């Protein structure tokens, strides 16, 4: 029998100490657990939850230990405390005695009696306290209570004020719903909803996109034969709306320069009803392989894949009807699903913004006169969003911004752009701009 808490501990330790993502490690361990005929739910809950809430858990753990000793405690020991506290605070369905005893058992197995006794003492001290007192200063309180880096909270308060910032943090700490994108080439909304209902999978319709359904039964959906047979894909509604802003039409020639993992590319193909041609470029061969599997599953045959650096793709000819640039970004919009991303603030923002600028200028060269370019990110950062577009339009007077609310629901637009705020729209955070290249003869 696999000790799920022990395996979760190993993954958390590796992710936190090496500053890496957990998905690959989770996938590998889940496979082993399923092969052993066991459930992997607790593994995901503990790994994603502890990584997400580590600042909050560290603060709470520090309240029940000697401050100086705790500051010098090895991360290996701290993570055991985080695991135990996470179960006690956030997992109502786990009995308190099980949360404590099982965590202590893992500690004993790895580090012996002395460490196990320390873990036991701290967890039982927590159980005797009625309420956690957080710092009174607003930035410190929100940062600690919701477990986000302080510089990020300061930036968000500067953007939106503390109330919106707190709502956003709270939303990011909730378990995400699963968004299902209907493959309109294979079925329709009514048929898929009726089929899923027969399988006892409850879905609701998105009020933003006609082609998106939402459910909380992720495990059931992902094990569905209708998924493997290509009747739907998993895609957040905010990402789907970027494609709907692009408005691909039948028999067009479209270029996707940063295509992987391929959610937007496959949706473009579906909206084109497998007509025309979509060129999908990405420099990571393993991601292109995943995209290839997706197009086989969805029976897409109008997409050509290119595993190469987007900036080396050519020849550069202004021949495409539409170009989509879903550029690398800071990822502020996907913190609910990517637990590790909030801690990876070592990104070189100046280099990232420079790359986005380069992508815009490069991608624009492939567009025919009168063509449409859509630039998108999954961040809420104004420097990567509005400012990039404003600067691009200043450099390129032969392009104009087309108001997003002419193509997608007004409630997810602002200032002419697609903009989703997670807690407001029950989605990831996304930004997109639709730019039109002036036709020959049009005044600049």
N, C-alpha and C positions, 0 to 999 in steps of 0.2 A: 504493500500500500504506500502511495506517495504522500509524503508529509507536505501538504500544500503551503502551509505557513513557512516552513523551512525553505521551500523553493522560492516563495515570494520574497523572503528575506534576502536570499542570494541575489535575486534580480535587482531589488531596490539598492542594495549595497553597491553593486556594479554600476548601476545607472548614476547614482549620486556621486560616487567616488571618481568615475571616469567622465562625467558630464556627457552622457550619451542618451540615445532614445531607447525606450523599453520594448518597442513593438516587435522587433525581431526575436528578442529573448522570450517574450511572452508567447509568440507564435510557436517557437520550438518546444517550450515547456508544455503548452496547451496540447500539442500533438501527443506528447508522451502521456499526459494525464488521460486524454481520451482513449489512447491505445490500452491504457490500464483499466478502462471501463469506468472512469470516475469523472466528476464534474469539475470544470475549471473556473466557475463563477467567482469563488473566493480569491483565486489567484489574481484575477483582473482587478477586483475591488481593492485588494490590499496594495498591489503594486501602483496602480494609477492614483489611488486615494492618498497613500503615504507620500508619494512624490509630489503630488499637488499641494498637500497641506503641511509640508515639512516645517515651514517657518512657524506656523501656528502650533504644531506639535512640539517643536523645540522650546517655544516660549512656555507652554504648559508644563513640559517636563522639568524645565528650570525652576519652576515654582516649588517643586517638591524635592529638591536636592540642594546640597550646598553649592551656592553660586560659583565659587572659585573651583571647586572640584568638578562641577558640571562643565564649566568652560574648557577644562583640560581632559574631559572624558573622550575616549576614542569614538569616532563615528560609528564603528562596528557595534558598539554598545548602545549608542544613542538611537540607532535605527531600530533596535529591538524595542526600546521604549516607545518610539514613534508607532511601531506596529501595534503594540498593546494598547496604547492610548487611542489610536485610530478606531480600533474595534469597539472600545468602550464608549467613545464619543459619537461615532458616526454610523455604527452598525447595530441598530436597535434589535435586529433579529438574532444577534449572537448573544447568548446568555453571558452575564458579566463573569461568572466563575469560569466559563469556557475561554473567554477572551484572555483572562489572567493566566489560568493554568496552562493553556496551550502555548502562550508566548513564553512563559517561564520554562516550559519543557524544551522549547527550541533553544533558549539561552543555555540551559543546562547541557543539552546535547553538544553544543558547539564550544562553549566556554567554561563549563563546569559549575560547581555548586555556588561558589562565591558570587559570580556574576548573576546567576539565576536568583539568588536571594536579594540582590540589589534591585533587579527588575521587579521582583515580587513586591518589595517594600514600596517602591515608587508608585506602582500601579494601585496598590491598596490605599496609599495616602490620597491619591486622586479620588478614589471612590468615597472617601470620607468628607470631601469638600462639596459644598452646595453650589457655589457659583464661581466662575473664573472672572477675575478682575483684569481687564485689559488696560493698556496705557490710555491716559485721558486726552493727549494731544491727537488731533484728528488723523494726520498722516500716519503716525505710529500705530494708532488703533486699527485703522483699516488695513494697513500693511500686515500687522500681526494677526488680527482676527481672521482675515480672509486669505492670508498666506501669499502675499505678492511682494516682490522687491520694492523697497521704498522709492527708488528713483522713478519707477513706473507709476506708482500711485501719485507722486508729485506731478508728473506729466499729465496724467488723466484729470486730476483736479484742476490743473491749469486749463485744460481743454473744456471740461464739462461741469466743474464744480463737484463738491464732495458727495452730494446725494446720488447723482447719476453714476459716479465712480463706484459708490458702494453697491448700487443696484447691479452694475456690470460685474463686479467681483463676486457678488452672491450668485449671479446666473452662471458664471464660469465654474463655480464649485458644485453645481448640481449635475447629476448624471445626465448625459446627453440623450435626446430622443434620436431615433434612426429615421432618416429621410430616404424615401424610396422614389426613384425616378422611373416612371412607366416607359417601357420601350414601345413607342407608338407605332413602330413598324411591325410589331408582333402581336399587340393586343390593344385594348383601350381601358380607360379608367374604370368604367362600370364592370367590365368582365373581370379585371384583376381584383377589384374590391370584393366582388361576390366570391371569387375563388378563395381569397385569403380568409374571408369570413367563414367559409366552409371548413377551412383549416384551423378555425378558432384563433385567428390572428386579427386583432382589432386595429384598424387604421382610421385616421381622420384625413380629410382633404386639406391640403394647404390652401390658405386664402390668398396666397401670392402667385403661385403657379398652378396652372391646370394639370400639369404633368407630374406633380409631386404629392405623395402620400406620406403620412407621418405615423410612427408607431413607437411604443415602448418595449415591444417584444423582439429585441434585436437578435437574440439567440435563435428564436423560432424562424425568423425571416431568413437569416443567413444559412440555415440548414434546409431551406425550402428547395425542392427540386425545380420549382419554377424560376428560381434565381439562376441555377446552373444551366437551365434551358434557355436563358436569355430574355425572359419576359420583363425583367426590371434590373436596374442598377442601383447602387447606393451612392447618393449624391446629395449634399446639403442644398437646400432651396436657394441659398445665396449664390452658390456656384452655378446653379441652373439658370438663375436670372441673368448672369453675365452673358450666357449664350443667347438667352431670349432678347437681350439688349442688342446683340450682334445681328439678330434677325436673318440667319442664313436662308437662302432661297434655293429652289430646285436648280440643278444643273450649273451651279456656280463653281468657281475655282477659289478655294479658301486655303490660307496658310496659318497653321498654329505653330509658332516658333518655340514655345516652351510647353510641350504637349503633355508630358508625363505628370501624374499617373494616368491621365487620359479621360477623366470624367467629362470635361468640357468637350474634348475632341469627339468622343463617342456620341454625345448629345447633339453636336453639330451634324454629324452623319445621319442621325435619326431624323432630325428636323429637315434635312435635305432629302429624306426618303431614299437614301442610298444612291442618289443621282450625283452628277458632277464629280468633283475631285477635291479631296481634302488632303493636304500634305501636312503630316505631323512630325515635328522635329524635336528630339531631345538628346542630350549628350550622354545620358546614363544608359548603357546597354541593358542592365537588369530591369530598369523601369520600362524600357521599350519592349522587353519580353513580356512584362505584365500587361502592357497595352495590347500587345499582339494576342494574348490569351483573351482579353476583354472583347476584342473585335471578332474573334472566333466564336465566343459565347453568344454575342449579340448578332452574329451573322451579318456583320458590316463588310461591304465589299467596295466602298468608294474611297477608302483611306490608304494612303501610302506612307510607310514609316521610314524615317531617316534617323539612324543613331549617330548623331554628330553634334558638335558644338553649334548652337544656333547662329553664332556670329561668323561661322565658316560656311554656312549654307549658301548655296548659289547655283547658277549665276544670278546676280541681282538684276532682275528685270521687272518693271512696273506693270505686271500682268495679272495680279490677283484681284478678284472682286472684293474680297474681305481678308483682313489679317487680324488675328487675335494674339495679344501679348499678355499672357498670364504670368507676370514676372516674379522672380524670387523677391521675397519681402520679409519684414520682421515678424509677421505672423500674429500680430496682436488680436486678430479676429478669431483665431482657432484655439484659444487657451482652454476652452471647455474640453476639447477632444485630445489635445496634445499636452499632457500633464507636464512634460519636461520643459516645454518651450518657454514658460514664464521665467525660468531660471537661467536661460541661455542668453544673457544680456552681454555676452562677449562679442556679439556681432559687430563688425566694423560698419557702422551706419553710413559713414561717408563713402565707403567703397560700394555699399549696397545701392545708395542713391545714384552713384556714378554709373553703376551697371544698369539700373533702370533707365536712366537717361540715354545710355548707349543703345539699349533695347528699343526704345521708342524711335530714335533716329534711324536705326538700322531697319527695323520692321516697316517703317513708313516708306522706305525705298521700293518695297515689293508691291505697293498698292497702285493700281491703275487710276487714272483721273476719274473722279466720281465715285471711287471705291470707299469702303468703310473700314476704319481701324478701331478696334476696341482694346483698351489698356485696362488691365484689372490687377488687383492685389487682394490678399486676405488679411489686410491690416487696417487699423483705424488711424494710422499715423499720417497727419496732414502733410508732412514733408515728403512722404512717399506717394501721396495721392494728389490732392488738389494742386500743390505746388509744382509737382512734376508736370502736370497737364498745362498749367499756366505758363511755365517756362518753355514747354514744347511749342505751344501756340505762338509765343513771342518769337521763337526761332523759325517757325514755319507758318508764314502768313497764308500759305495756300491750303491750310487746314482750318476747319471750323468745328466747334463743339456743337453737337446736336443734342437738344434737351432730352434727357433720359425719359422723362414722363410722357413723351410722345410714343414710347415703345413698350414701357413696362408700367405696372401700377404706381401711381403717384406717391403712395405711402412709403415706398422704399426709395424715393429719390429726394435729393436735396441739392439746390444750387446747380441743377442741370446734370448731376451725376447720379449713378446708382450708389446708394449708401445704406447698408443695413447695420442696425445697432442690435447686438444679440438679444438682450433681455426684452427689447421692444418688439422684435420681429420673430422671436423664437428660431433663431438661425445663427450661423457663424457671422462674424463681422466681415463685410466685403465692400469693396469700392470698385467702380468701373466708370470709364468715360468712353463715349461713342464719338469718334472724330471722323469727319467727312473730308476727303481730299477734293478740292475744287475741280470741276470738270474743265476741259479745254474750252477756252472762250469765256469762262466765268471770271468776273473781276476779283482781283486779289484784295 
